[in-house]
Amino acid sequence: MEELHLVPTGFTLCWIAYYLRGIIRLHRTLRPSARGNTFWETWLRFWLSPAILKDAFRCAMISFSVFLGIEIARGHNVEREVDEDSEIDHF
């Protein structure tokens, strides 16, 4: 299989892992308040939650970009300000 075919597959696997992590976290926080709540019921209740979908996509994007060696600018890095550390010669 070529490397370009692995990119969507790898990203999808990362997204599924983070999606399930979000559902499991919700299930663990809801468990004490609702004793009869199963994982299946929690998933049915929150399977299309925009917060979980967005968080899973964001985490998968960051994780998979690390695997590919791509840096995604976030926060103060986006402004391209020159600071003291960027001018240091590292030879």
C-alpha positions as CSV (number, residue, x, y, z in Angstrom):
1,M,0.0,0.0,0.0
2,E,1.3,3.4,-0.9
3,E,2.0,6.1,1.8
4,L,-0.8,8.4,0.5
5,H,-3.4,5.7,1.1
6,L,-2.3,5.4,4.7
7,V,-2.9,9.1,5.5
8,P,-6.8,8.9,5.6
9,T,-6.6,5.5,7.3
10,G,-4.2,6.7,10.0
11,F,-6.2,9.9,10.6
12,T,-9.5,7.9,10.8
13,L,-8.0,5.6,13.3
14,C,-6.7,8.5,15.4
15,W,-10.2,10.2,15.2
16,I,-12.0,7.0,16.3
17,A,-9.6,6.6,19.2
18,Y,-10.2,10.1,20.5
19,Y,-13.9,9.9,19.8
20,L,-14.1,6.7,22.0
21,R,-12.0,8.4,24.6
22,G,-14.5,11.3,24.8
23,I,-17.4,8.9,25.2
24,I,-15.6,6.8,27.8
25,R,-14.8,10.0,29.8
26,L,-18.5,11.0,29.7
27,H,-19.5,7.5,30.8
28,R,-17.1,7.6,33.8
29,T,-18.4,11.0,34.9
30,L,-22.1,10.0,34.6
31,R,-21.7,6.6,36.2
32,P,-21.9,7.7,39.9
33,S,-25.1,9.7,39.3
34,A,-26.9,7.1,37.3
35,R,-26.1,3.6,38.5
36,G,-28.0,1.7,35.7
37,N,-26.3,3.7,33.0
38,T,-24.4,1.4,30.6
39,F,-21.7,2.4,28.0
40,W,-24.2,1.7,25.2
41,E,-26.8,4.1,26.7
42,T,-24.1,6.8,27.2
43,W,-23.0,6.4,23.6
44,L,-26.6,6.5,22.3
45,R,-27.2,9.7,24.3
46,F,-24.0,11.5,23.2
47,W,-23.0,10.0,19.8
48,L,-23.5,13.2,17.8
49,S,-22.5,15.7,20.5
50,P,-20.7,18.6,18.7
51,A,-18.3,19.0,21.6
52,I,-17.1,15.4,21.4
53,L,-16.9,15.4,17.6
54,K,-15.0,18.7,17.6
55,D,-12.6,17.7,20.3
56,A,-11.9,14.3,18.7
57,F,-11.2,16.0,15.3
58,R,-8.9,18.6,17.0
59,C,-6.9,15.9,18.9
60,A,-6.7,13.6,15.9
61,M,-5.4,16.5,13.7
62,I,-2.7,17.4,16.2
63,S,-1.7,13.7,16.9
64,F,-1.6,12.8,13.2
65,S,0.3,15.9,12.3
66,V,2.9,14.8,14.9
67,F,3.1,11.4,13.2
68,L,3.6,13.1,9.8
69,G,6.1,15.7,11.2
70,I,3.9,18.7,10.4
71,E,3.8,21.6,12.9
72,I,0.4,23.2,13.4
73,A,0.7,26.8,14.6
74,R,-1.5,27.5,17.7
75,G,-2.1,30.5,19.9
76,H,0.8,33.0,20.0
77,N,2.8,31.1,17.3
78,V,0.3,32.2,14.7
79,E,1.3,35.9,14.9
80,R,4.9,35.2,13.6
81,E,6.4,37.6,16.1
82,V,10.2,37.4,16.3
83,D,11.3,36.7,19.8
84,E,14.8,36.3,21.4
85,D,14.9,32.5,21.0
86,S,14.2,32.6,17.3
87,E,17.3,34.5,16.5
88,I,19.7,32.2,18.3
89,D,22.2,30.3,16.2
90,H,22.1,26.6,17.1
91,F,25.4,25.4,15.5
